[in-house]
Amino acid sequence: MNEDRKLKLTALLLALLLWFYVSGPGWAIPGFGEAEQERIVINLALEKENLPETLEVKFLPENVNVGLFAPEYTEEEVKEILRAYLDLEQVVSGTFWLPVVLDNPRGWEIEYISPQGMQVVIEEKGQ
């Protein structure tokens, strides 16, 4: 009788594991399913967009790092297509925290942007 309980418990455990695997998001099994995409990490020049002519930025980092998945693109192609910028259209003199904006094609998955935003000091020209 003791041997019978062990078999039933083992069968129940295997059934639960199979159920979790099938009903959940699943775990990747090497060699099965989709081919894994490689993450691309690039350093992009940070651009300024829509800065009014009467204003200037006092300090701005030159680059941001971006980690992304871009199926069927090489790192060089991604660098030519992807743009990182700060939208300065609504700013006036002062200090602001602005998010980094990316123009990226559909189908690309952005994993991270570093930094995601930054403090920007805006002053009137000639001050």
Backbone as numpy.savetxt, mean C-alpha at the origin, in Angstrom:
# Nx Ny Nz CAx CAy CAz Cx Cy Cz
-13.17 -50.37 23.41 -13.98 -49.17 23.41 -13.12 -47.91 23.41
-12.00 -47.95 24.12 -11.09 -46.83 24.18 -10.50 -46.50 22.81
-10.17 -47.52 22.03 -9.62 -47.34 20.67 -10.66 -46.68 19.77
-11.93 -47.04 19.95 -13.03 -46.49 19.16 -13.18 -44.99 19.41
-13.04 -44.56 20.65 -13.14 -43.13 20.99 -11.99 -42.34 20.37
-10.81 -42.89 20.37 -9.66 -42.21 19.76 -9.89 -42.00 18.27
-10.42 -43.01 17.58 -10.69 -42.87 16.15 -11.77 -41.83 15.89
-12.82 -41.84 16.70 -13.90 -40.85 16.54 -13.37 -39.43 16.80
-12.58 -39.27 17.82 -12.02 -37.96 18.14 -11.08 -37.48 17.02
-10.27 -38.38 16.49 -9.37 -38.03 15.38 -10.18 -37.64 14.15
-11.25 -38.38 13.85 -12.10 -38.06 12.70 -12.77 -36.71 12.88
-13.23 -36.41 14.10 -13.86 -35.12 14.39 -12.87 -33.98 14.22
-11.66 -34.16 14.73 -10.63 -33.15 14.60 -10.29 -32.88 13.13
-10.13 -33.94 12.34 -9.84 -33.76 10.91 -11.01 -33.08 10.19
-12.24 -33.43 10.56 -13.41 -32.80 9.95 -13.46 -31.31 10.27
-13.15 -30.94 11.53 -13.12 -29.52 11.91 -12.04 -28.76 11.16
-10.86 -29.34 11.07 -9.78 -28.67 10.32 -10.15 -28.47 8.86
-10.73 -29.47 8.25 -11.16 -29.35 6.86 -12.25 -28.30 6.72
-13.17 -28.26 7.67 -14.25 -27.29 7.61 -13.70 -25.86 7.72
-12.75 -25.62 8.67 -12.14 -24.31 8.80 -11.40 -23.91 7.53
-10.73 -24.84 6.93 -9.98 -24.54 5.71 -10.91 -24.18 4.56
-11.99 -24.91 4.39 -12.90 -24.69 3.27 -13.75 -23.45 3.47
-14.22 -23.22 4.69 -15.14 -22.11 4.93 -14.42 -20.79 5.17
-13.20 -20.81 5.62 -12.46 -19.59 5.92 -11.77 -19.05 4.68
-10.94 -18.03 4.88 -10.24 -17.47 3.73 -9.23 -18.44 3.13
-8.92 -19.47 3.83 -7.96 -20.46 3.31 -6.53 -20.03 3.58
-5.68 -20.98 3.57 -4.26 -20.72 3.74 -3.57 -21.14 2.47
-2.60 -20.37 2.09 -1.87 -20.68 0.86 -1.07 -21.96 1.05
-1.19 -22.83 0.08 -0.39 -24.05 0.08 0.61 -23.91 -1.06
1.90 -23.94 -0.77 2.89 -23.75 -1.83 2.68 -24.74 -2.97
2.69 -24.20 -4.19 2.55 -25.04 -5.37 1.12 -25.19 -5.86
0.14 -24.70 -5.09 -1.25 -24.81 -5.50 -1.86 -23.42 -5.65
-2.88 -23.31 -6.49 -3.60 -22.05 -6.64 -2.82 -21.06 -7.48
-3.12 -19.79 -7.23 -2.50 -18.71 -8.01 -1.01 -18.62 -7.73
-0.30 -18.16 -8.73 1.11 -17.87 -8.53 1.20 -16.62 -7.64
2.10 -16.64 -6.69 2.24 -15.51 -5.80 2.87 -14.34 -6.55
2.31 -13.14 -6.30 2.87 -11.94 -6.90 4.01 -11.46 -6.02
4.98 -10.88 -6.67 6.09 -10.32 -5.91 5.81 -8.86 -5.62
6.14 -8.47 -4.40 5.97 -7.07 -4.01 7.09 -6.25 -4.64
6.73 -5.10 -5.13 7.69 -4.15 -5.69 7.82 -3.01 -4.69
9.04 -2.66 -4.34 9.30 -1.53 -3.45 10.10 -0.51 -4.24
9.53 0.70 -4.35 10.20 1.73 -5.14 10.27 3.03 -4.34
11.19 3.88 -4.75 11.37 5.20 -4.19 10.93 6.19 -5.27
9.89 6.98 -4.98 9.34 7.91 -5.97 9.63 9.35 -5.57
9.84 10.19 -6.57 9.96 11.63 -6.32 8.60 12.16 -5.90
8.58 13.00 -4.86 7.35 13.59 -4.37 7.13 14.92 -5.09
5.99 15.04 -5.74 5.67 16.24 -6.52 4.70 17.13 -5.76
4.66 18.42 -6.15 3.69 19.38 -5.61 2.67 19.66 -6.70
1.39 19.56 -6.34 0.31 19.81 -7.29 -0.52 21.00 -6.81
-0.92 21.85 -7.73 -1.88 22.93 -7.50 -1.43 23.95 -6.46
-0.14 24.22 -6.35 0.34 25.24 -5.42 0.07 26.62 -6.01
-0.67 27.48 -5.30 -0.91 28.84 -5.82 0.41 29.57 -6.05
0.45 30.42 -7.06 1.68 31.11 -7.45 2.21 32.04 -6.38
1.34 32.50 -5.47 1.77 33.45 -4.44 2.37 32.75 -3.22
2.34 31.42 -3.20 2.82 30.68 -2.04 4.03 29.82 -2.40
4.80 29.47 -1.37 5.91 28.55 -1.56 5.99 27.58 -0.38
6.56 26.41 -0.65 6.73 25.39 0.38 8.13 25.56 0.94
8.23 25.65 2.27 9.53 25.87 2.91 10.34 24.58 3.03
9.71 23.49 3.34 10.45 22.23 3.46 9.56 21.11 2.98
10.12 20.26 2.15 9.35 19.13 1.64 10.33 18.01 1.31
10.09 16.80 1.85 10.96 15.68 1.48 10.91 15.44 -0.02
11.99 14.97 -0.58 12.05 14.78 -2.03 11.43 13.48 -2.48
11.42 12.46 -1.61 10.99 11.12 -2.04 10.06 10.47 -1.02
9.29 9.49 -1.52 8.50 8.61 -0.66 8.77 7.17 -1.12
8.63 6.24 -0.20 8.77 4.82 -0.53 7.38 4.20 -0.66
7.22 3.36 -1.66 5.94 2.72 -1.92 6.18 1.22 -2.11
5.39 0.43 -1.41 5.39 -1.02 -1.60 4.07 -1.40 -2.24
4.11 -2.15 -3.33 2.89 -2.48 -4.05 3.01 -3.78 -4.80
1.85 -4.28 -5.21 1.77 -5.44 -6.08 1.20 -4.95 -7.41
1.96 -5.10 -8.49 1.55 -4.65 -9.81 1.72 -5.82 -10.77
0.65 -6.60 -10.98 0.78 -7.79 -11.82 1.29 -7.45 -13.22
2.23 -8.22 -13.67 2.76 -8.14 -15.04 3.52 -6.85 -15.35
3.98 -6.13 -14.33 4.78 -4.94 -14.55 6.14 -5.11 -13.88
7.15 -4.55 -14.51 8.48 -4.57 -13.90 8.63 -3.33 -13.03
9.66 -3.32 -12.21 9.91 -2.17 -11.34 10.12 -0.89 -12.16
10.83 -0.99 -13.27 11.08 0.18 -14.12 9.78 0.72 -14.71
8.88 -0.17 -15.15 7.60 0.27 -15.71 6.74 0.95 -14.64
6.77 0.41 -13.44 5.99 1.00 -12.35 6.51 2.41 -12.05
7.82 2.59 -12.04 8.39 3.92 -11.77 7.97 4.94 -12.83
7.79 4.51 -14.07 7.38 5.42 -15.13 5.90 5.79 -15.03
5.08 4.89 -14.51 3.63 5.08 -14.49 3.15 5.76 -13.21
3.68 5.35 -12.07 3.18 5.77 -10.77 3.67 7.17 -10.41
2.78 8.00 -9.87 3.13 9.35 -9.40 2.72 9.50 -7.95
3.57 10.16 -7.16 3.25 10.50 -5.78 3.29 12.01 -5.66
2.24 12.59 -5.06 2.20 14.05 -4.95 1.42 14.50 -3.72
1.60 15.78 -3.39 0.80 16.45 -2.37 -0.11 17.42 -3.11
-1.40 17.40 -2.80 -2.35 18.32 -3.42 -2.42 19.58 -2.56
-1.90 20.68 -3.07 -1.77 21.93 -2.32 -2.81 22.97 -2.73
-3.87 22.55 -3.37 -4.86 23.48 -3.92 -5.54 24.32 -2.85
-5.88 23.76 -1.71 -6.66 24.46 -0.69 -5.81 25.10 0.41
-4.49 25.13 0.25 -3.65 25.64 1.33 -3.53 27.16 1.29
-3.26 27.71 2.47 -2.93 29.13 2.64 -1.66 29.15 3.48
-1.17 30.32 3.85 0.03 30.38 4.70 -0.25 29.66 6.01
0.72 28.86 6.43 0.57 28.14 7.69 1.23 26.78 7.63
0.95 25.98 8.63 1.50 24.63 8.73 0.35 23.64 8.62
0.52 22.66 7.75 -0.55 21.69 7.48 0.02 20.28 7.47
-0.86 19.32 7.79 -0.54 17.91 7.58 -1.31 17.49 6.34
-0.59 17.00 5.33 -1.22 16.60 4.07 -0.89 15.15 3.75
-1.87 14.41 3.23 -1.60 13.02 2.84 -0.89 12.94 1.50
-0.08 11.93 1.32 0.55 11.67 0.04 -0.49 10.98 -0.84
-0.65 11.48 -2.06 -1.63 10.93 -3.00 -0.88 10.17 -4.09
-1.41 9.00 -4.47 -0.81 8.21 -5.54 -1.79 8.12 -6.70
-1.30 8.34 -7.90 -2.06 8.04 -9.11 -1.63 6.66 -9.54
-2.47 5.67 -9.27 -2.08 4.31 -9.64 -3.17 3.65 -10.46
-2.78 2.86 -11.44 -3.75 2.17 -12.29 -4.55 1.14 -11.52
-5.71 0.81 -12.06 -6.54 -0.23 -11.46 -5.80 -1.56 -11.50
-6.07 -2.36 -10.51 -5.45 -3.68 -10.45 -4.15 -3.69 -9.68
-3.64 -2.52 -9.32 -2.44 -2.46 -8.50 -2.88 -2.38 -7.05
-2.24 -3.14 -6.20 -2.56 -3.13 -4.78 -1.43 -2.44 -4.04
-1.75 -1.27 -3.46 -0.76 -0.52 -2.70 -0.69 -1.12 -1.30
0.48 -1.60 -0.93 0.66 -2.20 0.39 0.98 -1.13 1.43
1.86 -0.21 1.08 2.18 0.87 2.01 2.79 2.05 1.26
2.68 3.23 1.92 3.34 4.46 1.47 4.06 4.97 2.71
5.33 5.32 2.55 6.09 5.82 3.69 6.86 7.07 3.29
6.55 8.20 3.85 5.49 8.45 4.82 4.13 8.57 4.13
3.05 8.31 4.89 1.71 8.40 4.33 1.27 9.85 4.20
1.84 10.69 4.99 1.53 12.12 4.95 2.65 12.86 5.65
2.58 14.18 5.59 3.66 14.95 6.20 3.21 16.34 6.56
3.95 16.93 7.47 3.70 18.31 7.86 4.38 19.20 6.85
3.63 20.18 6.34 4.14 21.07 5.30 3.99 22.51 5.78
5.06 23.30 5.65 5.03 24.72 6.01 4.89 25.53 4.73
3.82 26.32 4.65 3.54 27.15 3.48 3.67 28.61 3.89
4.38 29.38 3.07 4.54 30.82 3.34 4.30 31.60 2.06
3.99 32.87 2.24 3.88 33.77 1.09 5.26 33.94 0.48
5.34 34.06 -0.84 6.64 34.24 -1.49 7.25 35.55 -1.04
8.56 35.52 -0.81 9.30 36.72 -0.44 9.37 36.94 1.06
8.84 36.07 1.87 8.92 36.24 3.32 10.13 35.57 3.89
